[in-house]
Amino acid sequence: MPAAARFRPLVIALVLALAGIAASGCKSRGDEIASKESPDEMYKKAAADLRSGNYKGASDKLSQLMARYPFSNAAKQGQLDLMYAYYKNYEAESAIDQADQFIRENPTHPRVDYAYYIRGLVYFESGAGWLERVFNADVTKRPPSEAQKSLQAFQTLLERYPKSPYAADARQRMVFLRNRLADYELAVAKYYMKRGAYVAAVSRARAVIETYDGSPAALTALQIMRDGYKALGIDELATRADEVYAANKDLPNIVPPATAPAGLAMSGADVGGPKYSAAAREGRWEGRLGFVYQNSSSTDFKGGTTVDVASGLGFVGGVDYHFTDRLAAGVNLSYDNKSYKAKVAGDQEGEVYPIKGDLTTTSLMFDGSYNFLTGPFTPLVTAGLGWSSVDTNVATGPPDVGCWWSPWYGYICTAWQKTKTVSGFSYELGVGVRYDFNDYLAADGIYKMKWINFDNATGTPQYDGFQMNLGWKF
C-alpha cells in the first residue's frame, strides 16, 4: 500500500480536530464579546426588540441582562420591561411570577405600581381563551377565579397608589370585574331557582345585592328574591323585595352609560377587555325556513336495479324550542325534486331496462341540535329521526279519469295516475355553524348526512347535502 494511502485517515482526523478547535474558539470569542457588552447596551437591544414586536427576543435579552448585571439600574428597568414582554407574548404565568418577584424585591420602587397593574391585567385577560373571544362566548356561568384575582390586584393598586397613572384604567376594569362576579352569582341563583332550591337561590341573590350593590345584576337578584320568597310562602318578605325592586327599577338609567353594560356585554373599546354577549335563545320558540342542496347519489337494489340521482335543490321549514341557550329540539318538513337515471333489472337474467325521469322526496324529521357556545356565533351539531317518502313518478297502472259538471265551464275532466313510491325510516346527522343577528333573527348553515331504510335496497342508502336556514325567534 502506498505511504500516502496509509496516512490519509490520519490526515482527515487531524483536519477534523483542528476544525472543531477553531469552531470552539469562535464560539468562545463570540461569548466573550457578548459578555463585554455594558448593561445599557444590552438594554438598548432588548428595548429595540420590544418596539419592533419581537417579544420573545426581548424577553431572552432582558433575562440575560438581569443574570449578568442583577444590581444595575438597567436591570431594574429590565425587570419591568420583562414582565411586559411576557404579557405581550401570552406567557401569563411568567408575567405574573416576574411581577410578584419585582414587588417582593422592590416594595418601595417608584414604579412598583406598574407591577401591580400588569399582574391585574394578566389575570383580567385570562378569563377566556382566544376561541371564546372569537365566538363571543358567554362566560358568566363559569367560576370567575381569574376575575377575582384580577380585582384584588387592581384594588391593591388603587389603595396603595391612588394617584398612579394606571389608576383610571384599573377603576374601569374593576367595574367590569365587579359586574362579572355579580353575573356569576346571579347565574348560580337562577340555577337554584330552576332546581327548586329556593332557600339557596334567595341566599345567592341576597349576596349579589349586599356585595355588588349598584351592579346591573342587582335588579334581577331582587326579582329572584321575590319569586323565591313567594315559593317558600313568605309573602311579607316577597312583598318587601318587590317594593325595593319597584323603587330601583330605573337603576340602569342612572348608572353611567360607560359602566352600565359592563357586566354582560362590555365592549373591548371601553377598557381593552374582551367582549362577552349571549344570544337570547333559552325558553323561546323558533320558526325556520330555508333551502336544501342535495348532492348526487347512487343506490343499488336487490335484483340488480341501480338508480343514479342528480343533485338538486329543495326547501325545508320547521319549528324548534330552545330548552337552553345550547339545547333545542323540534320538527321539520323538507321537500326536493331531482332528476334520475335508472337501470331496472328485467325478469330474465342480464335483462336491463334503462329509464329516466324526476323524483320527489318528502321527509318529516324530529330533530335536536346542540350549540357548543352560548354567544351569537357558535358551532353546532344536529341529529334527527323520522320518515322519508320518495315518489319515482313511474306509473304503476292505467290513468284514472274523473269528470264533474261546472255551471260556468260545463263538464271538466281530469286524469291522474298512481306512481311507484318507496318510503322508509330515516335518520340524519349534521354539523354546522349558527349566528344570531339579534334577539329575533338567526341563520345557520349545516352539512347533513341522511340514511333511509328502503325495502329491497342493498344496505342502508345514504345521502348528503347542505342546508341553509333563516330563523325567527318568538
C-alpha positions in Angstrom: 0.0 0.0 0.0 1.4 3.5 -0.9 2.5 5.7 2.0 0.1 8.4 1.1 -2.9 6.0 1.4 -1.7 4.8 4.8 -1.6 8.3 6.2 -4.8 9.6 4.6 -7.1 8.6 7.6 -4.7 10.2 10.0 -4.7 13.5 8.0 -8.5 13.5 7.8 -8.8 13.0 11.6 -6.3 15.8 12.2 -8.2 18.2 10.0 -11.5 17.5 11.7 -9.9 18.0 15.1 -8.5 21.4 14.1 -11.8 22.4 12.7 -13.5 21.6 16.0 -11.0 23.6 17.9 -11.4 26.5 15.6 -15.2 26.4 16.0 -14.9 26.2 19.7 -12.6 29.2 19.7 -15.0 31.2 17.5 -17.9 30.4 19.9 -15.8 31.3 22.9 -14.8 34.5 21.2 -18.5 35.4 20.5 -19.4 34.7 24.1 -16.5 36.8 25.2 -17.6 39.8 23.0 -21.2 39.4 24.2 -20.1 39.3 27.9 -18.3 42.6 27.4 -21.4 44.4 26.5 -22.4 47.0 29.0 -25.8 46.9 30.8 -27.0 49.9 28.8 -26.0 48.3 25.5 -27.8 45.1 26.4 -30.9 47.0 27.4 -31.0 49.1 24.2 -31.0 45.9 22.1 -33.9 44.5 24.2 -35.8 47.7 24.0 -35.4 47.7 20.2 -36.9 44.2 20.1 -39.8 45.4 22.3 -40.5 48.3 19.9 -40.4 46.0 16.9 -42.8 43.5 18.5 -40.2 40.7 18.9 -41.3 40.0 22.5 -39.6 36.6 22.6 -36.3 38.0 21.6 -36.8 40.9 24.1 -37.5 38.6 27.0 -34.4 36.5 26.2 -32.2 39.6 26.2 -33.7 41.0 29.3 -33.2 37.7 31.1 -29.5 37.7 30.1 -29.2 41.3 31.3 -30.6 40.5 34.8 -28.4 37.4 35.0 -25.1 39.3 34.3 -25.9 42.7 35.9 -28.5 42.0 38.5 -27.8 45.2 40.5 -27.6 47.7 37.7 -30.2 50.4 37.0 -30.8 48.9 33.6 -31.6 45.6 35.2 -34.3 47.3 37.4 -35.9 48.8 34.4 -35.4 45.5 32.6 -37.5 43.7 35.2 -40.4 46.0 34.4 -40.0 45.5 30.7 -39.6 41.8 31.1 -43.0 41.3 32.7 -44.5 43.4 29.8 -42.7 41.2 27.2 -44.1 38.1 28.9 -47.6 39.6 28.9 -47.4 40.5 25.2 -46.1 37.1 24.3 -49.0 35.4 26.1 -46.8 33.9 28.8 -49.2 34.5 31.6 -47.5 32.5 34.4 -44.1 34.0 33.6 -45.5 37.5 33.6 -47.2 37.0 37.0 -44.1 35.4 38.5 -42.0 38.3 37.3 -44.4 40.9 38.7 -44.6 39.1 42.1 -40.8 38.9 42.2 -40.4 42.6 41.5 -43.0 43.5 44.2 -41.1 41.4 46.8 -37.7 42.7 45.9 -38.6 46.3 45.3 -41.5 47.3 47.6 -40.5 51.0 47.6 -39.6 51.3 43.9 -41.2 54.4 42.3 -42.7 52.2 39.6 -43.9 49.2 41.7 -47.5 50.3 40.8 -46.8 49.1 37.3 -46.1 45.6 38.6 -49.5 45.5 40.3 -51.1 46.8 37.1 -49.5 44.1 34.9 -50.5 41.4 37.5 -54.1 42.5 37.3 -54.0 42.9 33.6 -52.7 39.3 33.0 -55.5 37.9 35.2 -58.0 40.1 33.5 -57.3 38.6 30.1 -57.0 35.1 31.4 -60.8 34.7 31.9 -61.5 33.5 28.3 -59.4 31.7 25.7 -58.8 33.0 22.2 -61.6 30.8 20.8 -64.1 32.1 23.2 -63.1 35.7 22.3 -63.6 35.0 18.6 -67.0 33.5 19.2 -68.1 36.0 21.9 -68.8 33.1 24.3 -70.8 33.8 27.4 -68.6 33.1 30.4 -70.9 34.4 33.1 -71.8 30.8 34.2 -68.1 29.8 34.7 -66.5 30.2 38.1 -64.6 33.5 37.9 -61.4 32.7 39.8 -59.2 34.7 37.5 -61.6 37.7 37.7 -61.4 37.6 41.5 -57.6 37.6 41.4 -57.6 40.5 38.9 -60.0 42.5 41.0 -57.7 42.0 44.1 -54.7 43.2 42.1 -56.4 46.3 40.8 -57.9 47.0 44.2 -54.4 46.9 45.8 -53.1 49.2 43.2 -55.8 51.8 43.9 -55.5 51.5 47.7 -51.7 52.0 47.7 -51.2 54.2 44.7 -54.4 56.2 44.1 -52.6 58.8 42.0 -50.9 56.2 39.8 -51.2 56.8 36.0 -52.7 53.4 35.8 -55.4 54.1 38.4 -58.1 55.3 35.9 -57.8 52.3 33.7 -57.8 50.0 36.7 -61.0 51.6 38.0 -62.8 50.9 34.7 -61.6 47.3 34.7 -62.8 46.9 38.3 -66.3 47.9 37.2 -66.3 45.2 34.6 -64.8 42.6 37.0 -67.3 43.5 39.7 -70.2 43.1 37.4 -68.6 39.8 36.1 -68.6 38.4 39.6 -72.1 39.6 40.2 -73.3 37.9 37.0 -71.8 34.6 38.1 -73.5 34.8 41.5 -76.8 35.6 39.6 -76.3 32.6 37.3 -75.9 30.4 40.3 -79.1 31.8 41.9 -81.0 31.2 38.7 -79.8 27.6 38.6 -81.0 27.1 42.2 -84.4 28.5 41.2 -84.8 26.1 38.3 -83.8 23.2 40.6 -86.4 24.3 43.2 -83.7 25.1 45.8 -85.4 28.3 46.8 -83.5 28.9 50.1 -80.2 28.6 48.3 -81.5 30.9 45.5 -82.6 33.6 47.9 -79.3 33.4 49.7 -77.3 33.8 46.5 -79.5 36.7 45.3 -79.1 38.4 48.7 -75.3 38.1 48.3 -75.4 39.8 44.9 -77.3 42.8 46.4 -75.1 43.0 49.5 -71.8 42.5 47.9 -72.3 44.0 44.4 -74.9 46.7 45.1 -75.3 49.0 42.1 -74.4 46.4 39.5 -76.9 45.6 36.7 -77.4 42.1 38.2 -78.8 43.6 41.4 -82.2 44.2 39.9 -82.6 40.7 38.7 -81.4 39.4 42.1 -84.3 41.3 43.7 -86.7 39.5 41.3 -85.2 36.2 42.3 -85.6 37.1 46.0 -89.3 38.0 45.4 -90.0 34.8 43.5 -88.0 32.7 46.0 -89.9 34.1 49.0 -93.2 33.5 47.2 -92.3 29.9 46.5 -91.4 29.5 50.2 -94.7 31.0 51.3 -93.0 34.0 53.0 -95.3 36.7 51.5 -94.1 39.5 53.7 -90.5 39.3 52.5 -91.7 38.7 48.9 -93.7 42.0 49.1 -90.7 43.8 50.6 -88.4 42.6 47.8 -90.9 43.6 45.2 -91.2 47.1 46.7 -87.4 47.6 46.7 -87.4 46.4 43.1 -90.1 48.9 42.1 -88.2 51.7 43.8 -85.0 50.9 42.0 -86.2 49.6 38.6 -84.7 52.7 36.8 -81.3 51.9 38.2 -79.7 51.2 34.8 -80.7 54.7 33.6 -78.7 56.4 36.4 -75.6 54.3 36.1 -73.0 55.9 33.8 -73.5 54.6 30.3 -69.9 53.5 30.1 -70.3 51.2 33.0 -73.9 50.1 32.9 -73.5 47.2 30.4 -70.1 46.1 31.7 -71.4 43.1 33.5 -72.9 41.5 30.4 -71.6 42.9 27.1 -68.6 45.1 27.7 -67.0 46.3 24.5 -63.3 45.8 24.1 -63.1 49.5 23.1 -64.2 50.6 26.5 -61.3 49.4 28.6 -59.4 47.0 26.3 -61.1 43.9 27.6 -62.8 41.0 25.8 -66.4 41.3 24.6 -68.9 38.9 26.0 -72.5 38.8 24.9 -75.1 36.0 24.9 -77.7 35.3 22.3 -81.2 35.1 23.8 -82.4 31.6 22.9 -83.3 29.9 26.2 -87.1 29.3 26.7 -88.0 30.6 23.2 -89.6 29.1 20.1 -88.0 29.5 16.7 -89.6 29.1 13.3 -87.2 28.2 10.4 -87.4 28.4 6.7 -84.6 27.5 4.3 -83.4 25.6 1.2 -81.6 22.3 0.8 -78.9 21.4 -1.8 -78.7 17.6 -2.2 -75.6 16.1 -3.7 -75.8 13.4 -6.4 -76.0 9.8 -5.2 -76.3 6.3 -6.4 -78.4 3.5 -4.9 -78.3 -0.2 -5.6 -81.3 -2.5 -5.0 -81.5 -6.2 -4.7 -82.1 -7.9 -8.1 -79.6 -5.7 -9.9 -81.6 -2.4 -10.2 -79.4 0.7 -9.8 -80.5 4.3 -9.6 -78.3 7.4 -10.2 -79.8 10.6 -8.8 -78.5 14.0 -9.9 -78.0 16.9 -7.4 -80.9 19.3 -6.9 -82.5 22.0 -4.7 -85.3 21.7 -2.2 -87.0 23.5 0.6 -87.2 23.0 4.3 -89.4 24.5 7.1 -89.8 23.7 10.8 -90.1 24.9 14.3 -87.8 24.4 17.3 -88.0 25.0 21.0 -84.8 26.2 22.8 -84.6 24.5 26.2 -81.4 26.3 27.0 -79.0 28.5 25.0 -77.3 25.4 23.8 -80.0 22.7 23.5 -83.0 22.8 21.2 -85.5 20.2 19.7 -88.2 20.4 17.1 -89.7 19.1 13.9 -89.1 20.0 10.2 -90.6 19.1 6.8 -88.4 19.1 3.7 -89.2 18.7 0.0 -86.9 18.4 -3.0 -87.1 17.4 -6.7 -84.3 15.8 -8.6 -83.7 14.0 -12.0 -82.5 10.4 -12.1 -81.5 7.7 -14.4 -82.1 4.0 -13.5 -81.3 0.6 -14.9 -84.2 -1.7 -14.0 -83.5 -5.4 -13.9 -85.9 -7.5 -16.0 -87.3 -10.9 -15.4 -84.6 -12.6 -17.4 -81.0 -12.8 -16.2 -79.0 -10.0 -17.7 -82.1 -8.1 -18.9 -81.9 -4.4 -18.1 -84.4 -1.6 -19.0 -83.0 2.0 -18.8 -85.4 4.6 -17.6 -85.1 8.3 -16.5 -87.3 10.9 -15.0 -87.8 13.1 -11.9 -88.3 12.0 -8.4 -89.6 14.0 -5.4 -88.6 13.3 -1.8 -90.6 14.4 1.3 -89.2 13.9 4.8 -90.7 14.6 8.2 -88.0 14.7 10.8 -87.9 15.1 14.6 -84.5 16.6 15.3 -82.4 18.1 18.0 -79.4 20.5 18.0 -76.6 21.4 20.4 -74.8 24.7 20.2 -71.3 24.5 21.6 -71.2 28.2 22.7 -73.9 30.5 24.2 -72.7 33.5 22.2 -74.3 34.7 18.9 -71.7 32.8 16.8 -71.4 29.1 17.6 -70.6 25.7 16.0 -73.4 23.2 16.4 -74.3 19.5 15.8 -77.7 18.1 14.9 -79.4 14.7 14.9 -82.8 13.6 13.7 -85.2 10.7 13.3 -88.2 10.5 11.0 -89.8 9.1 7.9 -88.9 9.8 4.2 -91.0 9.1 1.1 -89.7 9.1 -2.5 -92.1 9.3 -5.4 -90.4 8.0 -8.6 -93.2 9.3 -10.9 -93.1 5.9 -12.6 -96.7 4.8 -13.4 -97.9 1.6 -11.8 -101.2 1.3 -13.6 -103.5 2.9 -16.2 -104.6 6.5 -15.6 -107.9 7.3 -13.8 -110.2 9.9 -15.2 -112.7 11.9 -13.3 -115.3 14.4 -14.6 -117.7 16.8 -13.0 -120.2 19.5 -14.1 -119.4 23.2 -13.7 -122.2 25.7 -14.3 -119.7 28.1 -15.9 -117.5 25.7 -17.9 -119.6 22.6 -18.4 -118.1 19.2 -18.0 -114.5 19.2 -16.6 -112.4 16.1 -16.8 -109.0 15.4 -15.2 -106.7 12.4 -15.1 -104.3 11.1 -12.5 -102.1 8.1 -12.3 -100.7 6.1 -9.5 -96.9 6.1 -9.3 -94.3 4.0 -7.7 -93.5 5.3 -4.2 -90.9 3.9 -1.8 -90.6 5.1 1.9 -88.8 4.1 5.0 -87.5 5.1 8.4 -84.7 7.7 8.1 -82.2 9.3 10.4 -79.6 12.0 10.0 -76.5 13.7 11.5 -75.3 17.2 10.8 -72.6 19.7 11.7 -72.6 23.4 11.0 -72.5 26.9 12.4 -75.1 29.4 13.7 -75.2 33.2 14.0 -77.8 35.1 16.0 -78.1 38.6 14.4 -80.2 40.0 17.3 -82.9 38.8 19.7 -85.2 37.7 16.9 -83.3 36.8 13.7 -80.8 34.0 13.3 -79.2 32.0 10.5 -77.4 28.7 10.2 -75.6 26.5 7.7 -75.4 22.8 8.2 -73.9 19.9 6.3 -76.1 16.8 6.8 -75.8 13.1 6.1 -79.1 11.2 5.9 -79.8 7.4 5.8 -83.1 6.0 4.5 -84.0 2.4 5.2 -85.6 1.4 1.9 -87.1 -2.1 1.3 -85.0 -4.2 -1.1 -82.1 -1.8 -1.0 -78.6 -3.1 -0.7 -77.6 -1.9 2.7 -78.9 1.4 4.0 -78.6 4.1 1.3 -77.0 7.4 2.4 -77.4 10.9 1.0 -75.6 14.1 1.9 -76.2 17.8 1.3 -76.1 21.3 2.6 -78.9 23.2 4.3 -79.2 27.0 4.9 -81.9 28.3 7.2 -83.2 31.6 8.5 -84.8 31.5 11.9 -87.3 33.8 13.7 -87.3 33.6 17.5 -90.6 34.3 19.4 
